Amino acid sequence: MWNYTDKVMDHFLHPRNVGEIENPDGVGEVGNAACGDALKLTFKLDKEGRIEDVKFKTFGCASAIASSSALTEIIKGKTLDEAARVTNQDIAEVLGGLPEAKMHCSVMGMEALQAAISHYRGEKSPFEKDEDHEGRIVCKCFGVTDVKILKVAKENQLHKAEDVTHYCKAGGACGACLDDIQQLLDDMWKLEAAKK
């Protein structure tokens, strides 16, 4: 059993802003129900360009529902530029923290928001597959690329493959890719250290 904070339990048992907005200005969909988590986020802007209404539909665990609910409360009333700066750490902080193994739920919320903002702006979602830029699939079980692993690791200061699993599920099924993930991390942090 996970040790959830009272805030996580409140957002799970009494989620805010559940549903889908008709004729939304922005739509972001991330995850895959077959892999265990999926999130659809929709928002509507007011005349001043602030998020007037936001709703979500989540297929996932208590952490996924709570993270999605908290995210909607964080971004309501913000401009898109302000909302774009919301991180997965911000979501986890509002919830009073998440178990390390459930941090991927807050990442999913952040990614859905980024995808919805890209949709509104007419840009390609940063999570849409692109044959030229998607990167090499490292975790075949969950379809996670080296690009995503390195992005999540850098944003969250992750140095161990097992930590990456908590943030994006890579390595969390069969575990065959854990050595590859660790090598990616070691190489990235060596390059970062060399830049200093």
C-alpha positions in Angstrom: 0.0 0.0 0.0 1.3 3.4 -0.9 1.7 6.1 1.8 -0.3 8.9 0.4 -0.7 12.4 1.9 -4.1 13.7 3.0 -4.0 16.1 0.0 -3.5 13.2 -2.4 -6.3 11.3 -0.9 -8.6 14.3 -1.0 -7.9 14.9 -4.7 -8.3 11.2 -5.4 -11.6 10.8 -3.5 -13.0 14.3 -4.5 -11.3 15.1 -7.8 -11.8 18.6 -9.1 -12.7 19.5 -12.7 -13.4 16.0 -14.0 -14.8 15.8 -17.5 -14.2 17.3 -20.9 -14.8 20.8 -22.2 -17.0 21.1 -25.2 -15.3 23.0 -28.0 -12.0 23.4 -26.1 -9.3 25.8 -27.0 -6.6 23.3 -26.1 -6.5 19.5 -25.9 -3.7 17.4 -24.7 -3.6 13.6 -24.6 -0.7 11.6 -23.1 -0.1 8.1 -21.9 -1.6 4.9 -23.0 -4.4 3.0 -21.2 -2.7 -0.3 -22.3 0.3 0.7 -20.3 -1.7 1.7 -17.2 -2.1 5.5 -17.4 -3.7 7.9 -19.8 -4.7 11.5 -19.4 -6.8 13.9 -21.6 -6.7 17.6 -20.6 -9.0 20.2 -22.1 -9.1 24.0 -21.4 -11.0 27.1 -22.5 -9.5 30.6 -22.4 -11.3 33.8 -21.4 -11.1 37.1 -23.3 -7.9 38.1 -21.6 -6.2 34.8 -22.6 -6.3 33.2 -19.2 -7.4 29.6 -18.5 -11.0 30.1 -17.6 -12.0 26.5 -17.4 -10.0 23.2 -17.4 -11.1 19.6 -17.2 -9.5 16.2 -17.2 -10.2 12.6 -17.8 -7.7 10.1 -16.4 -7.3 6.4 -16.6 -5.0 5.4 -13.9 -4.2 5.0 -10.2 -5.0 7.3 -7.2 -1.8 9.3 -7.9 -2.7 9.9 -11.5 -6.2 11.1 -10.6 -4.9 13.3 -7.8 -2.1 14.8 -9.9 -4.6 15.6 -12.7 -7.0 17.2 -10.3 -4.3 19.3 -8.6 -2.9 20.4 -12.0 -6.3 21.8 -13.0 -6.4 23.8 -9.8 -2.9 25.1 -10.3 -3.5 26.4 -13.8 -7.0 27.8 -13.6 -6.7 31.6 -14.0 -3.1 31.5 -15.4 -2.0 32.7 -18.8 -0.7 30.1 -21.2 2.9 31.3 -20.6 2.4 31.1 -16.8 0.8 27.6 -17.1 3.6 26.4 -19.4 6.1 26.9 -16.5 4.3 24.5 -14.3 6.5 21.4 -13.6 5.8 18.0 -12.3 7.5 19.0 -9.1 5.0 21.8 -8.7 2.1 19.3 -9.0 3.7 16.9 -6.5 4.4 19.9 -4.1 0.7 20.9 -4.1 -0.2 17.4 -3.2 2.3 17.4 -0.3 4.5 14.9 -2.1 4.0 11.7 -4.0 5.6 8.3 -3.4 8.8 8.2 -5.5 7.4 5.2 -7.5 4.4 7.4 -8.5 6.2 10.5 -9.7 5.4 9.5 -13.3 1.8 10.6 -12.6 2.9 14.2 -12.0 5.1 14.0 -15.2 2.0 12.8 -17.1 0.1 15.9 -15.9 2.8 18.3 -16.9 3.1 16.6 -20.4 -0.7 16.7 -21.0 -0.6 20.5 -20.2 2.3 21.0 -22.5 0.5 19.1 -25.3 -2.7 21.1 -24.8 -0.8 24.4 -25.0 0.9 23.2 -28.2 -2.5 22.2 -29.6 -3.9 25.7 -28.9 -0.8 27.4 -30.5 -1.1 25.1 -33.6 2.3 23.6 -32.8 3.2 19.9 -32.9 2.9 18.3 -29.5 6.3 17.7 -27.9 5.0 14.1 -27.2 3.7 13.3 -30.7 5.8 10.7 -32.4 8.0 12.1 -35.1 10.1 9.7 -37.1 13.0 12.1 -37.4 13.1 13.4 -33.8 11.5 10.9 -31.5 14.8 9.3 -30.4 15.7 5.6 -30.0 13.3 3.4 -28.0 15.1 2.2 -25.0 12.3 0.7 -23.0 10.3 -1.5 -25.4 7.7 -2.5 -22.8 6.5 1.1 -22.4 7.8 2.6 -25.6 10.1 5.2 -23.8 12.8 6.8 -25.9 16.3 8.0 -24.9 15.1 11.5 -25.5 12.3 11.3 -22.9 14.6 9.5 -20.4 17.2 12.2 -20.6 14.7 15.0 -20.4 13.0 13.6 -17.3 16.3 12.8 -15.7 17.7 16.3 -16.3 14.6 18.1 -15.1 14.4 16.0 -11.9 18.1 15.5 -11.2 17.9 11.7 -11.5 21.1 9.7 -11.5 19.9 6.1 -11.1 18.0 4.0 -13.6 15.6 2.9 -10.9 14.7 6.6 -10.2 13.9 7.1 -13.9 11.4 4.2 -13.7 9.5 6.2 -11.0 9.3 9.2 -13.3 8.5 7.7 -16.7 8.0 3.9 -16.2 11.1 3.1 -18.3 12.5 -0.1 -17.0 9.5 -0.9 -14.9 8.3 -4.0 -16.6 10.8 -6.6 -17.7 13.8 -4.5 -16.6 15.9 -5.5 -19.6 16.7 -1.9 -20.4 17.9 -0.8 -16.9 21.6 -1.1 -17.9 21.0 1.0 -21.0 19.2 3.6 -19.0 22.0 3.7 -16.5 24.5 4.2 -19.3 22.5 7.0 -20.7 22.4 8.7 -17.3 26.1 8.2 -16.7 27.0 9.7 -20.1 24.7 12.7 -19.7 25.9 13.6 -16.2 29.6 13.2 -17.4 28.8 15.7 -20.2 27.1 18.1 -17.8 30.0 18.0 -15.4 32.4 18.7 -18.3 30.5 21.8 -19.2 31.2 23.3 -15.7 
